[in-house]
Amino acid sequence: MQLEPRAQTLLKALVERYIADGQPVGSRALSKISGLDLSPATIRNIMADLEEMGYVASPHTSAGRVPTPRGYRLFVDTLLTVQHLDGQHGVDAGSMRLPLQQPQKIIANAAQMLSSLTQFAGVVQSPRRESVFQQIEFLRLSEKRILLVIVDPRGDVQNRLLLTEVDYTPTQLIQSANYLNQNFAGLTFDEVRMRLTGELRQLQENIGGLMQTAVEAGSEMAEGNNEMVISGERNLLSVSDLSSNMTSLRQMFEMFEQKTGLMQLLDMSSKAGGVQIFIGGESKLVPMDEMSVVTAPYEVNGKIVGTLGVIGPTRMAYERVIPIVDITAKLLSNALSHP
């Protein structure tokens, strides 16, 4: 449902004032800051309508109103005017730099830049690596215990212990490794899995089982490589909305410790493209009602490989944080795509 212009103006004024000072906003204050020539009675009626539609709420102790997650969503989607970072508000887009270094160092610098420019927490998901293998070996350690050795095209080696139900002979291990190397070297484990399904029926059943176990282990190892770098978690301790009680603190530290929900959120963001805003109380992936996450995907040579973002309070200056996240994603894309 489209809000009428006066209601939009009042909601925008209310959200901006609430973000600035954290206090419920009353009708009298709104009549001063909105720029509308309306009587207090008219403003009260419009605010009552906005409350009925779920965009604002009245705390018990106050005559003023505060935005709800739904109100924040409307604000960031349709009412927000994004700032041009020209140095007037402490950030100049022209001075934002990510010097060319080793990829992990560039990623760490990007997380640090997001954190220092916003004074919240910056997070960067490490680039997803294609789980391509060049060579596989099986080494028999003892009965039903095999070491899987995977060599990728760059020469990096990864090992994984496989506990099998069958005790394979050294000959069977060599046969299995030769079959995988001759037929599938240079492919991702997901591609191998799809091709193997049709071919396993033609192989000895027990060797086929070993190959399937190896391919699944390889896929899991590739997924495990997908890590994230977080900078500035301590900044959130000084944000009263997020650290005012023990429950909030516990939720926040659980999020940083487990990282699962955060990783899901970043994965979802990379599929959507462009700047995404996840608002607590609206998105199930954000663990706290008072928290928002602003994200943007980044690319390497034109292909999206990961996501970065800022974690902060729902009451953040979105018009400033959004361009910081957007520009940092572009800088990181350029730095990692450099030949």
C-alpha positions, -999 to 999 in steps of 0.1 A, spaced: 0 0 0 14 34 -11 16 60 17 2 95 9 30 121 6 23 138 40 26 104 58 58 97 39 73 130 49 63 126 86 77 90 87 110 101 71 113 129 96 105 106 125 130 79 115 158 104 109 152 121 143 150 87 161 182 76 144 199 108 155 190 109 192 173 76 201 143 92 218 106 87 209 94 115 186 62 134 195 38 153 173 51 187 184 87 179 174 74 165 141 55 196 132 89 216 136 112 192 118 90 180 90 86 213 72 48 206 68 23 233 76 -1 210 95 -19 213 128 -9 191 157 -43 174 155 -37 164 118 -2 152 126 -16 131 155 -42 116 131 -16 107 105 7 92 131 -22 71 144 -27 58 109 10 49 106 8 31 139 -22 11 127 -4 1 95 26 -11 116 52 15 106 56 31 140 49 21 176 43 39 209 65 28 239 45 26 271 64 54 289 61 81 262 37 101 242 61 99 212 66 72 187 95 51 174 99 33 140 92 -5 138 112 -29 116 85 -23 89 89 14 92 127 11 88 122 -11 58 99 15 41 124 42 50 155 24 35 137 12 4 118 43 -6 124 74 15 162 74 21 184 100 4 219 84 1 247 108 9 275 116 -16 307 110 3 324 143 -4 342 148 29 314 169 45 304 141 68 339 129 77 343 105 48 356 114 14 351 87 -13 382 100 -32 404 92 -2 392 56 3 420 33 -9 428 -4 -7 465 -8 -16 475 -38 -37 489 -66 -14 483 -103 -9 446 -112 -12 441 -120 25 457 -87 35 435 -68 11 404 -85 26 415 -78 61 421 -41 52 386 -39 36 370 -52 69 391 -27 88 381 2 65 344 -6 69 348 -7 107 368 25 110 346 46 86 313 36 103 325 29 139 306 -4 137 318 -39 128 330 -46 93 328 -81 78 342 -96 46 335 -131 34 366 -146 19 363 -154 -18 347 -187 -26 373 -210 -42 362 -234 -69 370 -268 -55 390 -280 -85 414 -308 -80 444 -317 -101 453 -350 -84 440 -373 -58 458 -400 -38 446 -425 -12 471 -437 15 461 -467 37 469 -458 73 454 -488 90 423 -510 87 394 -489 75 414 -457 79 425 -439 47 442 -406 42 427 -387 12 453 -363 -3 440 -336 -27 463 -314 -48 447 -284 -65 459 -267 -97 480 -242 -77 499 -271 -61 482 -266 -26 478 -298 -8 449 -307 16 445 -339 36 414 -355 50 410 -387 71 384 -411 57 368 -438 80 355 -465 57 331 -494 63 353 -516 40 390 -524 44 404 -515 10 436 -531 -4 465 -510 -16 456 -521 -52 420 -509 -49 432 -476 -36 456 -471 -65 428 -482 -90 404 -457 -75 429 -428 -75 439 -436 -111 403 -437 -123 395 -403 -107 427 -386 -119 424 -399 -155 387 -391 -159 380 -360 -137 412 -340 -131 406 -303 -135 369 -305 -126 352 -293 -94 340 -319 -69 304 -310 -76 309 -317 -113 327 -350 -105 298 -360 -82 272 -355 -110 293 -375 -136 302 -403 -111 265 -410 -103 260 -424 -138 293 -443 -140 293 -459 -105 269 -486 -117 296 -499 -141 323 -500 -114 330 -525 -87 305 -516 -60 331 -513 -32 355 -491 -52 326 -469 -63 317 -464 -26 352 -452 -18 352 -427 -47 318 -413 -36 331 -408 -1 363 -391 -14 342 -367 -36 319 -358 -8 348 -351 15 364 -329 -11 332 -309 -15 330 -304 23 366 -293 25 359 -266 -2 329 -254 17 349 -252 49 374 -229 31 347 -202 29 357 -181 59 351 -145 69 371 -117 84 355 -95 111 369 -62 123 357 -39 150 334 -62 170 344 -41 201 328 -10 185 294 -26 191 300 -27 229 298 11 230 264 10 211 238 11 239 210 -3 217 231 -35 213 248 -38 247 223 -24 272 216 -58 288 231 -92 292 207 -109 268 217 -86 240 254 -90 247 250 -128 248 231 -128 214 257 -106 199 287 -127 210 270 -159 200 265 -145 165 303 -137 162 313 -170 177 291 -193 156 291 -173 124 266 -197 108 237 -172 106 261 -145 94 275 -167 67 240 -176 55 231 -139 54 262 -131 34 256 -160 10 220 -148 4 233 -113 -2 257 -124 -29 229 -140 -48 207 -109 -48 234 -85 -61 237 -48 -52 235 -33 -17 211 -53 6 198 -42 40 188 -68 66 168 -54 94 165 -70 128 130 -80 138 122 -85 100 149 -108 88 153 -141 106 190 -142 97 196 -111 120 197 -125 155 187 -92 173 158 -68 168 181 -39 174 206 -49 148 209 -43 110 234 -56 85 242 -36 53 259 -58 26 272 -57 -10 287 -85 -31 322 -81 -46 337 -96 -77 370 -110 -90 374 -105 -128 336 -99 -132 324 -129 -112 308 -125 -78 330 -145 -53 319 -131 -19 301 -104 2 312 -77 26 291 -56 50 287 -35 81 270 -48 113 255 -21 135 224 -10 153 191 -7 135 194 30 145 223 37 121 228 65 96 219 43 65 224 73 41 261 73 51 267 36 57 252 24 23 277 44 1 306 33 23 297 -4 19 290 1 -19 323 19 -25 343 -6 -4 329 -35 -25 340 -18 -57 375 -11 -43 378 -47 -31 367 -60 -65 393 -38 -83 421 -47 -59 415 -85 -62 409 -84 -100 443 -66 -105 464 -88 -129 
